[in-house]
Amino acid sequence: MVDKLRPNNDLLIAVTHLGIDPVCADKSTTVAQKVKGIDIIIDGHSHTVLPQGIKEGDTLICQTGCYDSYLGEVNVTIDNHRVVNKSARLLGLDEVHKLAPTPDQDVLKEIERSTKSAQPIFDKVIGQSSRQLQYNREQIRTRETELGDYAADAYRGISNADIAMVNAGTFRAGIPKGTITRGDTIAVFPFGNMVRKIQVTGAQVKESLEHGVSQYPADVGIFPQVSGISFTLDSSAPAGNRIANIEVNDKPLDLTQKYSLAVTNFMHMDGGWCRRR
């Protein structure tokens, strides 16, 4: 895309969601190293606070942390169709409030209208729970949890699949005790993914599990929550050889056999094991 866009454009900005953490398989810094000609990368994913951005070659990489902690500002000077200077800075909430002391009324009205129209969907009661299924980010990304089991069981049940896998980064909240609304489930799974039933070999199942625990004990979103399958994890073994004693519905995994697997379209189409944080 850089080769296509550069001849007719003075400034190229890549908006990415890759991050710069060591645990990220594909980093924005790697993109900047391998793809020349990107002036600025506006990045996310690793929630890194970069007060002045960082330079990787001729590329300025910018991140603002997370949860509206900062507003990022990038200044670019272009002379005779060439970028001659670029810099980044972060504005804290106090600075933002000074720049914009009162909210934009048109934006507030649109938020109110959108919220009001969606509220009946959020308020719809879809079930009851006799107990709370707690969400703990660190736990669900490093071990089996009740919430993970519940979701994986639901995936497998709704699709009538042999097994189900849910990457831990998909989860963002827990299930409350008592009345459960559609809004509660959207809080748990806010990304709008769809469940898919696909056919895989036992070898692919093992490969997926190995990938899911490859960065253990780091609490990353690739950790697998599963249903219909059990395994033993040896964290002292090298990545790629940590999984043993795999059973599908109480029978040893056959590497050549085909199994039906329930996963999200995110995991199926996007290779999303390492994407969700």
PALUM-375215 format. One record per residue (C-alpha): residue number from 0; x, y, z; chain; residue in three letters. Coordinates in steps of 0.2 Angstrom, whole numbers, plus 5000, padded with zeros to 4 digits. Example, Ala and Ser with C-alpha at 12.3 -4.5 7.8 and 13.67 -1.06 7.14 Angstrom:
<rs>
@dose = 0, c1 = 5062, c2 = 4978, c3 = 5039, fivex = A, pake = ALA;
@dose = 1, c1 = 5068, c2 = 4995, c3 = 5036, fivex = A, pake = SER;
</rs>
This chain:
<rs>
@dose = 0, c1 = 5000, c2 = 5000, c3 = 5000, fivex = A, pake = MET;
@dose = 1, c1 = 5015, c2 = 5012, c3 = 5003, fivex = A, pake = VAL;
@dose = 2, c1 = 5021, c2 = 5009, c3 = 4986, fivex = A, pake = ASP;
@dose = 3, c1 = 5004, c2 = 5013, c3 = 4979, fivex = A, pake = LYS;
@dose = 4, c1 = 5000, c2 = 5028, c3 = 4989, fivex = A, pake = LEU;
@dose = 5, c1 = 5017, c2 = 5037, c3 = 4991, fivex = A, pake = ARG;
@dose = 6, c1 = 5019, c2 = 5043, c3 = 4973, fivex = A, pake = PRO;
@dose = 7, c1 = 5003, c2 = 5054, c3 = 4975, fivex = A, pake = ASN;
@dose = 8, c1 = 5003, c2 = 5059, c3 = 4993, fivex = A, pake = ASN;
@dose = 9, c1 = 5014, c2 = 5070, c3 = 5004, fivex = A, pake = ASP;
@dose = 10, c1 = 5009, c2 = 5061, c3 = 5020, fivex = A, pake = LEU;
@dose = 11, c1 = 5006, c2 = 5043, c3 = 5025, fivex = A, pake = LEU;
@dose = 12, c1 = 4999, c2 = 5039, c3 = 5042, fivex = A, pake = ILE;
@dose = 13, c1 = 4995, c2 = 5020, c3 = 5047, fivex = A, pake = ALA;
@dose = 14, c1 = 4982, c2 = 5018, c3 = 5060, fivex = A, pake = VAL;
@dose = 15, c1 = 4986, c2 = 5001, c3 = 5068, fivex = A, pake = THR;
@dose = 16, c1 = 4982, c2 = 4990, c3 = 5083, fivex = A, pake = HIS;
@dose = 17, c1 = 4998, c2 = 4981, c3 = 5085, fivex = A, pake = LEU;
@dose = 18, c1 = 5007, c2 = 4987, c3 = 5100, fivex = A, pake = GLY;
@dose = 19, c1 = 5025, c2 = 4987, c3 = 5105, fivex = A, pake = ILE;
@dose = 20, c1 = 5026, c2 = 4975, c3 = 5120, fivex = A, pake = ASP;
@dose = 21, c1 = 5038, c2 = 4961, c3 = 5118, fivex = A, pake = PRO;
@dose = 22, c1 = 5023, c2 = 4948, c3 = 5119, fivex = A, pake = VAL;
@dose = 23, c1 = 5015, c2 = 4955, c3 = 5104, fivex = A, pake = CYS;
@dose = 24, c1 = 5019, c2 = 4944, c3 = 5089, fivex = A, pake = ALA;
@dose = 25, c1 = 5017, c2 = 4958, c3 = 5076, fivex = A, pake = ASP;
@dose = 26, c1 = 5023, c2 = 4975, c3 = 5083, fivex = A, pake = LYS;
@dose = 27, c1 = 5021, c2 = 4992, c3 = 5075, fivex = A, pake = SER;
@dose = 28, c1 = 5040, c2 = 4994, c3 = 5077, fivex = A, pake = THR;
@dose = 29, c1 = 5042, c2 = 4979, c3 = 5066, fivex = A, pake = THR;
@dose = 30, c1 = 5031, c2 = 4986, c3 = 5053, fivex = A, pake = VAL;
@dose = 31, c1 = 5041, c2 = 5003, c3 = 5053, fivex = A, pake = ALA;
@dose = 32, c1 = 5057, c2 = 4993, c3 = 5052, fivex = A, pake = GLN;
@dose = 33, c1 = 5052, c2 = 4982, c3 = 5037, fivex = A, pake = LYS;
@dose = 34, c1 = 5040, c2 = 4995, c3 = 5028, fivex = A, pake = VAL;
@dose = 35, c1 = 5049, c2 = 5011, c3 = 5023, fivex = A, pake = LYS;
@dose = 36, c1 = 5039, c2 = 5026, c3 = 5019, fivex = A, pake = GLY;
@dose = 37, c1 = 5027, c2 = 5027, c3 = 5033, fivex = A, pake = ILE;
@dose = 38, c1 = 5028, c2 = 5044, c3 = 5041, fivex = A, pake = ASP;
@dose = 39, c1 = 5017, c2 = 5041, c3 = 5056, fivex = A, pake = ILE;
@dose = 40, c1 = 5010, c2 = 5026, c3 = 5065, fivex = A, pake = ILE;
@dose = 41, c1 = 4995, c2 = 5029, c3 = 5077, fivex = A, pake = ILE;
@dose = 42, c1 = 4995, c2 = 5013, c3 = 5087, fivex = A, pake = ASP;
@dose = 43, c1 = 4986, c2 = 5004, c3 = 5100, fivex = A, pake = GLY;
@dose = 44, c1 = 4984, c2 = 4987, c3 = 5108, fivex = A, pake = HIS;
@dose = 45, c1 = 4998, c2 = 4988, c3 = 5121, fivex = A, pake = SER;
@dose = 46, c1 = 4991, c2 = 5003, c3 = 5130, fivex = A, pake = HIS;
@dose = 47, c1 = 5008, c2 = 5011, c3 = 5130, fivex = A, pake = THR;
@dose = 48, c1 = 5010, c2 = 5029, c3 = 5136, fivex = A, pake = VAL;
@dose = 49, c1 = 5022, c2 = 5038, c3 = 5124, fivex = A, pake = LEU;
@dose = 50, c1 = 5023, c2 = 5056, c3 = 5129, fivex = A, pake = PRO;
@dose = 51, c1 = 5033, c2 = 5061, c3 = 5114, fivex = A, pake = GLN;
@dose = 52, c1 = 5031, c2 = 5046, c3 = 5103, fivex = A, pake = GLY;
@dose = 53, c1 = 5046, c2 = 5035, c3 = 5098, fivex = A, pake = ILE;
@dose = 54, c1 = 5055, c2 = 5035, c3 = 5082, fivex = A, pake = LYS;
@dose = 55, c1 = 5059, c2 = 5019, c3 = 5072, fivex = A, pake = GLU;
@dose = 56, c1 = 5069, c2 = 5024, c3 = 5057, fivex = A, pake = GLY;
@dose = 57, c1 = 5060, c2 = 5038, c3 = 5049, fivex = A, pake = ASP;
@dose = 58, c1 = 5043, c2 = 5033, c3 = 5056, fivex = A, pake = THR;
@dose = 59, c1 = 5035, c2 = 5042, c3 = 5072, fivex = A, pake = LEU;
@dose = 60, c1 = 5025, c2 = 5029, c3 = 5082, fivex = A, pake = ILE;
@dose = 61, c1 = 5012, c2 = 5037, c3 = 5094, fivex = A, pake = CYS;
@dose = 62, c1 = 5001, c2 = 5029, c3 = 5108, fivex = A, pake = GLN;
@dose = 63, c1 = 4991, c2 = 5038, c3 = 5121, fivex = A, pake = THR;
@dose = 64, c1 = 4989, c2 = 5024, c3 = 5134, fivex = A, pake = GLY;
@dose = 65, c1 = 4971, c2 = 5019, c3 = 5137, fivex = A, pake = CYS;
@dose = 66, c1 = 4954, c2 = 5024, c3 = 5144, fivex = A, pake = TYR;
@dose = 67, c1 = 4955, c2 = 5042, c3 = 5138, fivex = A, pake = ASP;
@dose = 68, c1 = 4970, c2 = 5045, c3 = 5150, fivex = A, pake = SER;
@dose = 69, c1 = 4977, c2 = 5057, c3 = 5137, fivex = A, pake = TYR;
@dose = 70, c1 = 4973, c2 = 5065, c3 = 5120, fivex = A, pake = LEU;
@dose = 71, c1 = 4987, c2 = 5064, c3 = 5108, fivex = A, pake = GLY;
@dose = 72, c1 = 4993, c2 = 5078, c3 = 5097, fivex = A, pake = GLU;
@dose = 73, c1 = 5004, c2 = 5076, c3 = 5082, fivex = A, pake = VAL;
@dose = 74, c1 = 5012, c2 = 5091, c3 = 5073, fivex = A, pake = ASN;
@dose = 75, c1 = 5019, c2 = 5089, c3 = 5055, fivex = A, pake = VAL;
@dose = 76, c1 = 5028, c2 = 5101, c3 = 5044, fivex = A, pake = THR;
@dose = 77, c1 = 5028, c2 = 5098, c3 = 5025, fivex = A, pake = ILE;
@dose = 78, c1 = 5039, c2 = 5108, c3 = 5013, fivex = A, pake = ASP;
@dose = 79, c1 = 5038, c2 = 5106, c3 = 4995, fivex = A, pake = ASN;
@dose = 80, c1 = 5029, c2 = 5089, c3 = 4996, fivex = A, pake = HIS;
@dose = 81, c1 = 5041, c2 = 5082, c3 = 5009, fivex = A, pake = ARG;
@dose = 82, c1 = 5039, c2 = 5080, c3 = 5028, fivex = A, pake = VAL;
@dose = 83, c1 = 5053, c2 = 5090, c3 = 5036, fivex = A, pake = VAL;
@dose = 84, c1 = 5047, c2 = 5089, c3 = 5054, fivex = A, pake = ASN;
@dose = 85, c1 = 5035, c2 = 5079, c3 = 5065, fivex = A, pake = LYS;
@dose = 86, c1 = 5033, c2 = 5078, c3 = 5083, fivex = A, pake = SER;
@dose = 87, c1 = 5020, c2 = 5071, c3 = 5096, fivex = A, pake = ALA;
@dose = 88, c1 = 5014, c2 = 5076, c3 = 5113, fivex = A, pake = ARG;
@dose = 89, c1 = 5001, c2 = 5070, c3 = 5125, fivex = A, pake = LEU;
@dose = 90, c1 = 4988, c2 = 5082, c3 = 5133, fivex = A, pake = LEU;
@dose = 91, c1 = 4981, c2 = 5077, c3 = 5150, fivex = A, pake = GLY;
@dose = 92, c1 = 4963, c2 = 5079, c3 = 5156, fivex = A, pake = LEU;
@dose = 93, c1 = 4967, c2 = 5096, c3 = 5163, fivex = A, pake = ASP;
@dose = 94, c1 = 4974, c2 = 5103, c3 = 5147, fivex = A, pake = GLU;
@dose = 95, c1 = 4959, c2 = 5095, c3 = 5137, fivex = A, pake = VAL;
@dose = 96, c1 = 4947, c2 = 5104, c3 = 5149, fivex = A, pake = HIS;
@dose = 97, c1 = 4956, c2 = 5120, c3 = 5146, fivex = A, pake = LYS;
@dose = 98, c1 = 4955, c2 = 5118, c3 = 5127, fivex = A, pake = LEU;
@dose = 99, c1 = 4937, c2 = 5113, c3 = 5128, fivex = A, pake = ALA;
@dose = 100, c1 = 4929, c2 = 5119, c3 = 5144, fivex = A, pake = PRO;
@dose = 101, c1 = 4911, c2 = 5114, c3 = 5139, fivex = A, pake = THR;
@dose = 102, c1 = 4906, c2 = 5098, c3 = 5129, fivex = A, pake = PRO;
@dose = 103, c1 = 4900, c2 = 5100, c3 = 5111, fivex = A, pake = ASP;
@dose = 104, c1 = 4881, c2 = 5100, c3 = 5113, fivex = A, pake = GLN;
@dose = 105, c1 = 4878, c2 = 5091, c3 = 5096, fivex = A, pake = ASP;
@dose = 106, c1 = 4889, c2 = 5077, c3 = 5101, fivex = A, pake = VAL;
@dose = 107, c1 = 4880, c2 = 5076, c3 = 5118, fivex = A, pake = LEU;
@dose = 108, c1 = 4863, c2 = 5075, c3 = 5109, fivex = A, pake = LYS;
@dose = 109, c1 = 4869, c2 = 5061, c3 = 5097, fivex = A, pake = GLU;
@dose = 110, c1 = 4876, c2 = 5051, c3 = 5112, fivex = A, pake = ILE;
@dose = 111, c1 = 4859, c2 = 5053, c3 = 5121, fivex = A, pake = GLU;
@dose = 112, c1 = 4849, c2 = 5048, c3 = 5106, fivex = A, pake = ARG;
@dose = 113, c1 = 4860, c2 = 5033, c3 = 5102, fivex = A, pake = SER;
@dose = 114, c1 = 4860, c2 = 5027, c3 = 5121, fivex = A, pake = THR;
@dose = 115, c1 = 4841, c2 = 5029, c3 = 5121, fivex = A, pake = LYS;
@dose = 116, c1 = 4838, c2 = 5019, c3 = 5106, fivex = A, pake = SER;
@dose = 117, c1 = 4849, c2 = 5005, c3 = 5112, fivex = A, pake = ALA;
@dose = 118, c1 = 4843, c2 = 5004, c3 = 5129, fivex = A, pake = GLN;
@dose = 119, c1 = 4828, c2 = 4992, c3 = 5126, fivex = A, pake = PRO;
@dose = 120, c1 = 4841, c2 = 4980, c3 = 5119, fivex = A, pake = ILE;
@dose = 121, c1 = 4852, c2 = 4981, c3 = 5134, fivex = A, pake = PHE;
@dose = 122, c1 = 4838, c2 = 4980, c3 = 5146, fivex = A, pake = ASP;
@dose = 123, c1 = 4830, c2 = 4964, c3 = 5139, fivex = A, pake = LYS;
@dose = 124, c1 = 4831, c2 = 4950, c3 = 5151, fivex = A, pake = VAL;
@dose = 125, c1 = 4838, c2 = 4934, c3 = 5144, fivex = A, pake = ILE;
@dose = 126, c1 = 4841, c2 = 4923, c3 = 5160, fivex = A, pake = GLY;
@dose = 127, c1 = 4844, c2 = 4920, c3 = 5178, fivex = A, pake = GLN;
@dose = 128, c1 = 4860, c2 = 4915, c3 = 5187, fivex = A, pake = SER;
@dose = 129, c1 = 4861, c2 = 4908, c3 = 5205, fivex = A, pake = SER;
@dose = 130, c1 = 4878, c2 = 4914, c3 = 5207, fivex = A, pake = ARG;
@dose = 131, c1 = 4891, c2 = 4927, c3 = 5201, fivex = A, pake = GLN;
@dose = 132, c1 = 4903, c2 = 4922, c3 = 5188, fivex = A, pake = LEU;
@dose = 133, c1 = 4918, c2 = 4933, c3 = 5191, fivex = A, pake = GLN;
@dose = 134, c1 = 4929, c2 = 4941, c3 = 5178, fivex = A, pake = TYR;
@dose = 135, c1 = 4947, c2 = 4943, c3 = 5183, fivex = A, pake = ASN;
@dose = 136, c1 = 4959, c2 = 4948, c3 = 5169, fivex = A, pake = ARG;
@dose = 137, c1 = 4974, c2 = 4940, c3 = 5176, fivex = A, pake = GLU;
@dose = 138, c1 = 4966, c2 = 4923, c3 = 5181, fivex = A, pake = GLN;
@dose = 139, c1 = 4956, c2 = 4921, c3 = 5165, fivex = A, pake = ILE;
@dose = 140, c1 = 4972, c2 = 4923, c3 = 5155, fivex = A, pake = ARG;
@dose = 141, c1 = 4982, c2 = 4911, c3 = 5164, fivex = A, pake = THR;
@dose = 142, c1 = 4970, c2 = 4897, c3 = 5171, fivex = A, pake = ARG;
@dose = 143, c1 = 4954, c2 = 4888, c3 = 5169, fivex = A, pake = GLU;
@dose = 144, c1 = 4940, c2 = 4899, c3 = 5176, fivex = A, pake = THR;
@dose = 145, c1 = 4921, c2 = 4896, c3 = 5179, fivex = A, pake = GLU;
@dose = 146, c1 = 4917, c2 = 4911, c3 = 5167, fivex = A, pake = LEU;
@dose = 147, c1 = 4928, c2 = 4903, c3 = 5154, fivex = A, pake = GLY;
@dose = 148, c1 = 4921, c2 = 4886, c3 = 5156, fivex = A, pake = ASP;
@dose = 149, c1 = 4903, c2 = 4893, c3 = 5155, fivex = A, pake = TYR;
@dose = 150, c1 = 4906, c2 = 4903, c3 = 5139, fivex = A, pake = ALA;
@dose = 151, c1 = 4915, c2 = 4888, c3 = 5131, fivex = A, pake = ALA;
@dose = 152, c1 = 4901, c2 = 4876, c3 = 5136, fivex = A, pake = ASP;
@dose = 153, c1 = 4889, c2 = 4889, c3 = 5128, fivex = A, pake = ALA;
@dose = 154, c1 = 4899, c2 = 4890, c3 = 5112, fivex = A, pake = TYR;
@dose = 155, c1 = 4899, c2 = 4871, c3 = 5111, fivex = A, pake = ARG;
@dose = 156, c1 = 4881, c2 = 4868, c3 = 5116, fivex = A, pake = GLY;
@dose = 157, c1 = 4874, c2 = 4881, c3 = 5103, fivex = A, pake = ILE;
@dose = 158, c1 = 4884, c2 = 4874, c3 = 5089, fivex = A, pake = SER;
@dose = 159, c1 = 4883, c2 = 4856, c3 = 5094, fivex = A, pake = ASN;
@dose = 160, c1 = 4902, c2 = 4854, c3 = 5091, fivex = A, pake = ALA;
@dose = 161, c1 = 4914, c2 = 4841, c3 = 5098, fivex = A, pake = ASP;
@dose = 162, c1 = 4924, c2 = 4855, c3 = 5107, fivex = A, pake = ILE;
@dose = 163, c1 = 4925, c2 = 4873, c3 = 5109, fivex = A, pake = ALA;
@dose = 164, c1 = 4939, c2 = 4886, c3 = 5112, fivex = A, pake = MET;
@dose = 165, c1 = 4938, c2 = 4904, c3 = 5117, fivex = A, pake = VAL;
@dose = 166, c1 = 4953, c2 = 4915, c3 = 5118, fivex = A, pake = ASN;
@dose = 167, c1 = 4954, c2 = 4923, c3 = 5135, fivex = A, pake = ALA;
@dose = 168, c1 = 4956, c2 = 4941, c3 = 5128, fivex = A, pake = GLY;
@dose = 169, c1 = 4938, c2 = 4940, c3 = 5122, fivex = A, pake = THR;
@dose = 170, c1 = 4931, c2 = 4942, c3 = 5140, fivex = A, pake = PHE;
@dose = 171, c1 = 4929, c2 = 4959, c3 = 5147, fivex = A, pake = ARG;
@dose = 172, c1 = 4917, c2 = 4957, c3 = 5161, fivex = A, pake = ALA;
@dose = 173, c1 = 4908, c2 = 4944, c3 = 5172, fivex = A, pake = GLY;
@dose = 174, c1 = 4890, c2 = 4937, c3 = 5174, fivex = A, pake = ILE;
@dose = 175, c1 = 4881, c2 = 4945, c3 = 5189, fivex = A, pake = PRO;
@dose = 176, c1 = 4870, c2 = 4935, c3 = 5201, fivex = A, pake = LYS;
@dose = 177, c1 = 4852, c2 = 4936, c3 = 5198, fivex = A, pake = GLY;
@dose = 178, c1 = 4844, c2 = 4943, c3 = 5183, fivex = A, pake = THR;
@dose = 179, c1 = 4855, c2 = 4943, c3 = 5167, fivex = A, pake = ILE;
@dose = 180, c1 = 4851, c2 = 4956, c3 = 5153, fivex = A, pake = THR;
@dose = 181, c1 = 4857, c2 = 4957, c3 = 5135, fivex = A, pake = ARG;
@dose = 182, c1 = 4868, c2 = 4972, c3 = 5141, fivex = A, pake = GLY;
@dose = 183, c1 = 4877, c2 = 4960, c3 = 5154, fivex = A, pake = ASP;
@dose = 184, c1 = 4881, c2 = 4948, c3 = 5140, fivex = A, pake = THR;
@dose = 185, c1 = 4887, c2 = 4962, c3 = 5129, fivex = A, pake = ILE;
@dose = 186, c1 = 4898, c2 = 4968, c3 = 5143, fivex = A, pake = ALA;
@dose = 187, c1 = 4906, c2 = 4951, c3 = 5143, fivex = A, pake = VAL;
@dose = 188, c1 = 4908, c2 = 4950, c3 = 5125, fivex = A, pake = PHE;
@dose = 189, c1 = 4908, c2 = 4968, c3 = 5118, fivex = A, pake = PRO;
@dose = 190, c1 = 4916, c2 = 4964, c3 = 5101, fivex = A, pake = PHE;
@dose = 191, c1 = 4901, c2 = 4958, c3 = 5091, fivex = A, pake = GLY;
@dose = 192, c1 = 4910, c2 = 4941, c3 = 5086, fivex = A, pake = ASN;
@dose = 193, c1 = 4899, c2 = 4927, c3 = 5079, fivex = A, pake = MET;
@dose = 194, c1 = 4901, c2 = 4908, c3 = 5084, fivex = A, pake = VAL;
@dose = 195, c1 = 4907, c2 = 4897, c3 = 5070, fivex = A, pake = ARG;
@dose = 196, c1 = 4908, c2 = 4878, c3 = 5069, fivex = A, pake = LYS;
@dose = 197, c1 = 4922, c2 = 4872, c3 = 5059, fivex = A, pake = ILE;
@dose = 198, c1 = 4931, c2 = 4856, c3 = 5055, fivex = A, pake = GLN;
@dose = 199, c1 = 4949, c2 = 4853, c3 = 5061, fivex = A, pake = VAL;
@dose = 200, c1 = 4961, c2 = 4839, c3 = 5063, fivex = A, pake = THR;
@dose = 201, c1 = 4968, c2 = 4833, c3 = 5080, fivex = A, pake = GLY;
@dose = 202, c1 = 4985, c2 = 4840, c3 = 5075, fivex = A, pake = ALA;
@dose = 203, c1 = 4977, c2 = 4857, c3 = 5072, fivex = A, pake = GLN;
@dose = 204, c1 = 4969, c2 = 4856, c3 = 5089, fivex = A, pake = VAL;
@dose = 205, c1 = 4985, c2 = 4853, c3 = 5097, fivex = A, pake = LYS;
@dose = 206, c1 = 4994, c2 = 4866, c3 = 5087, fivex = A, pake = GLU;
@dose = 207, c1 = 4981, c2 = 4879, c3 = 5093, fivex = A, pake = SER;
@dose = 208, c1 = 4982, c2 = 4874, c3 = 5111, fivex = A, pake = LEU;
@dose = 209, c1 = 5001, c2 = 4875, c3 = 5110, fivex = A, pake = GLU;
@dose = 210, c1 = 5000, c2 = 4892, c3 = 5103, fivex = A, pake = HIS;
@dose = 211, c1 = 4987, c2 = 4897, c3 = 5117, fivex = A, pake = GLY;
@dose = 212, c1 = 4999, c2 = 4893, c3 = 5131, fivex = A, pake = VAL;
@dose = 213, c1 = 5015, c2 = 4898, c3 = 5122, fivex = A, pake = SER;
@dose = 214, c1 = 5017, c2 = 4914, c3 = 5132, fivex = A, pake = GLN;
@dose = 215, c1 = 5012, c2 = 4907, c3 = 5149, fivex = A, pake = TYR;
@dose = 216, c1 = 5013, c2 = 4913, c3 = 5163, fivex = A, pake = PRO;
@dose = 217, c1 = 5011, c2 = 4930, c3 = 5155, fivex = A, pake = ALA;
@dose = 218, c1 = 4993, c2 = 4935, c3 = 5156, fivex = A, pake = ASP;
@dose = 219, c1 = 4989, c2 = 4938, c3 = 5138, fivex = A, pake = VAL;
@dose = 220, c1 = 4974, c2 = 4936, c3 = 5128, fivex = A, pake = GLY;
@dose = 221, c1 = 4979, c2 = 4920, c3 = 5118, fivex = A, pake = ILE;
@dose = 222, c1 = 4976, c2 = 4908, c3 = 5133, fivex = A, pake = PHE;
@dose = 223, c1 = 4962, c2 = 4896, c3 = 5129, fivex = A, pake = PRO;
@dose = 224, c1 = 4947, c2 = 4893, c3 = 5138, fivex = A, pake = GLN;
@dose = 225, c1 = 4940, c2 = 4876, c3 = 5132, fivex = A, pake = VAL;
@dose = 226, c1 = 4925, c2 = 4864, c3 = 5132, fivex = A, pake = SER;
@dose = 227, c1 = 4924, c2 = 4846, c3 = 5128, fivex = A, pake = GLY;
@dose = 228, c1 = 4943, c2 = 4844, c3 = 5129, fivex = A, pake = ILE;
@dose = 229, c1 = 4956, c2 = 4843, c3 = 5143, fivex = A, pake = SER;
@dose = 230, c1 = 4975, c2 = 4844, c3 = 5143, fivex = A, pake = PHE;
@dose = 231, c1 = 4990, c2 = 4845, c3 = 5154, fivex = A, pake = THR;
@dose = 232, c1 = 5001, c2 = 4860, c3 = 5154, fivex = A, pake = LEU;
@dose = 233, c1 = 5020, c2 = 4859, c3 = 5157, fivex = A, pake = ASP;
@dose = 234, c1 = 5025, c2 = 4877, c3 = 5159, fivex = A, pake = SER;
@dose = 235, c1 = 5043, c2 = 4872, c3 = 5161, fivex = A, pake = SER;
@dose = 236, c1 = 5044, c2 = 4864, c3 = 5143, fivex = A, pake = ALA;
@dose = 237, c1 = 5049, c2 = 4875, c3 = 5128, fivex = A, pake = PRO;
@dose = 238, c1 = 5034, c2 = 4884, c3 = 5119, fivex = A, pake = ALA;
@dose = 239, c1 = 5027, c2 = 4872, c3 = 5106, fivex = A, pake = GLY;
@dose = 240, c1 = 5030, c2 = 4857, c3 = 5117, fivex = A, pake = ASN;
@dose = 241, c1 = 5020, c2 = 4861, c3 = 5133, fivex = A, pake = ARG;
@dose = 242, c1 = 5004, c2 = 4852, c3 = 5130, fivex = A, pake = ILE;
@dose = 243, c1 = 5001, c2 = 4833, c3 = 5134, fivex = A, pake = ALA;
@dose = 244, c1 = 4987, c2 = 4821, c3 = 5139, fivex = A, pake = ASN;
@dose = 245, c1 = 4975, c2 = 4829, c3 = 5127, fivex = A, pake = ILE;
@dose = 246, c1 = 4958, c2 = 4821, c3 = 5128, fivex = A, pake = GLU;
@dose = 247, c1 = 4942, c2 = 4825, c3 = 5118, fivex = A, pake = VAL;
@dose = 248, c1 = 4926, c2 = 4820, c3 = 5128, fivex = A, pake = ASN;
@dose = 249, c1 = 4937, c2 = 4808, c3 = 5139, fivex = A, pake = ASP;
@dose = 250, c1 = 4945, c2 = 4800, c3 = 5124, fivex = A, pake = LYS;
@dose = 251, c1 = 4964, c2 = 4803, c3 = 5119, fivex = A, pake = PRO;
@dose = 252, c1 = 4966, c2 = 4815, c3 = 5105, fivex = A, pake = LEU;
@dose = 253, c1 = 4968, c2 = 4807, c3 = 5088, fivex = A, pake = ASP;
@dose = 254, c1 = 4980, c2 = 4819, c3 = 5078, fivex = A, pake = LEU;
@dose = 255, c1 = 4973, c2 = 4812, c3 = 5061, fivex = A, pake = THR;
@dose = 256, c1 = 4954, c2 = 4813, c3 = 5066, fivex = A, pake = GLN;
@dose = 257, c1 = 4943, c2 = 4827, c3 = 5061, fivex = A, pake = LYS;
@dose = 258, c1 = 4934, c2 = 4836, c3 = 5075, fivex = A, pake = TYR;
@dose = 259, c1 = 4920, c2 = 4849, c3 = 5075, fivex = A, pake = SER;
@dose = 260, c1 = 4926, c2 = 4865, c3 = 5084, fivex = A, pake = LEU;
@dose = 261, c1 = 4916, c2 = 4880, c3 = 5090, fivex = A, pake = ALA;
@dose = 262, c1 = 4926, c2 = 4896, c3 = 5089, fivex = A, pake = VAL;
@dose = 263, c1 = 4923, c2 = 4914, c3 = 5085, fivex = A, pake = THR;
@dose = 264, c1 = 4924, c2 = 4921, c3 = 5067, fivex = A, pake = ASN;
@dose = 265, c1 = 4938, c2 = 4932, c3 = 5075, fivex = A, pake = PHE;
@dose = 266, c1 = 4949, c2 = 4917, c3 = 5079, fivex = A, pake = MET;
@dose = 267, c1 = 4944, c2 = 4908, c3 = 5063, fivex = A, pake = HIS;
@dose = 268, c1 = 4947, c2 = 4921, c3 = 5050, fivex = A, pake = MET;
@dose = 269, c1 = 4959, c2 = 4933, c3 = 5058, fivex = A, pake = ASP;
@dose = 270, c1 = 4971, c2 = 4921, c3 = 5066, fivex = A, pake = GLY;
@dose = 271, c1 = 4965, c2 = 4931, c3 = 5081, fivex = A, pake = GLY;
@dose = 272, c1 = 4974, c2 = 4920, c3 = 5095, fivex = A, pake = TRP;
@dose = 273, c1 = 4987, c2 = 4934, c3 = 5098, fivex = A, pake = CYS;
@dose = 274, c1 = 4976, c2 = 4949, c3 = 5094, fivex = A, pake = ARG;
@dose = 275, c1 = 4964, c2 = 4951, c3 = 5108, fivex = A, pake = ARG;
@dose = 276, c1 = 4972, c2 = 4959, c3 = 5124, fivex = A, pake = ARG;
</rs>
